[in-house]
Amino acid sequence: CTLDSEVALRVGGDFFFDPQPGDSPVNLVLVAGGVGINPLFSILLHIADLHGYQEGKGNRHKLGTAKLYYSAKNTSELLFKENILGLMKAFPGKITCCFHVTQQRSQICKELQPHVTGK
């Protein structure tokens, strides 16, 4: 997004991302806190599947990027963090994540450090 961009924000309800072949690509910004990651992690897995098919040339979907912002009290409460890091490595530039921790007192592991903001 850029300054003055219009964005849609949704809280609660049903969560899904079901692009159809021929749809224009969209860039997703996903925001989660704590266990609210569950439906958004499923969306990330679906995006990864579509990117995998696209790279294998068996997919007519046009995909944009997906950026996840995920917050928890500390890194031990970031669910699926290893899986999310794996998706970022598998699809660099297409799937990215910024973890935010609010009450971390211990050192953050080196693998997470580049992706973590907060205390």
N, C-alpha and C positions, 0 to 999 in steps of 0.2 A: 504494500500500500504506500501511497504517497500522501502528502499533506492534502487535505480536502477530499480524499477518496471516500466513497460510500462503501460501507461494510454492513453485512447482516449479522446480527448477534442473536443467538438463541439460547435460552436457559430452560432446562427441563424438557419433558416430552419425549417423543420418539427420536432416536438418533440414527441416521443412515446416510450413506453416500453411495448413490447408484448411477454413475454416469453411463450414458448410452453411447454406442458407436455413432460418430457423427456430431455429438455435442461439442460445443466449443470448450477448449481447455479452461479450467478454473484453478486458481491458486487458493488453497485452503489454509486458514489459520485456525488451529484447534487449541482451545484453552481448557485446562483441567486442573483440578485441585484434589489431592488425596485419592480416595477410591472412585472419584468421578472420572478417572482415566479409563475405566472399563469399556464403555461404549466407544470412546475415541481410539483406544488401542485396536479395537476391531476394525474401525475405519482405516487406521494406518496399515493393518495387515491386508485389507482389501486393496488399498492403493499399491502396496508392495506387489501383490499378486498381479494387478493390472500392469504395473511397470515391468514386471518379469515377463509377462506375455508380450508386451510391446517390444521389449528387447529381443524376444524370440521371433518377432515378426508375425506372431499368430494373433495379433490384437489390432483392432481398428480404433481403439479408444485414443483420444488425444488428451493427455494428462498434463496438468500444470504441476506446481510444487505443493508440498504439504509441510507446514511449519507448526510444530507442537510447542506450546508453552505449558509447562507442568510444574505445579508447586506442591510442596509438602513441608512439614516441620523440619525434617532432616532427610538425608539421603537414604537411610534405611527404610523410610516410609514411601519412597518412590517406587511404586509397583512397576514391574516389567522393564526396569531401567536397562538391564542387560539386553533384552530383546529390542528395545528402542535403539540402543547403541548399535546393535547388529543391523537393523534396518537402515540406519544412517550410513554405515559402512558399505552396505550392499548397494545403496542407491544415493551416492554422494550428490549433493546439490538438489536432489529431488525430494528427499525426506530429511528434515532437520528438526532439531529439538533444542530448547533452552529450558533447563531445569532451574527452579528457583526454590531455595530452602530458606526458611524463616527463623529456625532456632538451632542450627547446627553448631555444636560446641566442639566437636572433634574434627580432625583433619579430614578433608575430602580426598578420596582416592584419586590417583593420577589420571585414571581413565575418564573419570567424570569431570575433573577440574575444568577442562576447556568449555564445558557445557553448563556449568553451574554458576548462578548468580545468587546474591543474598548474603546473609551473615555467615 
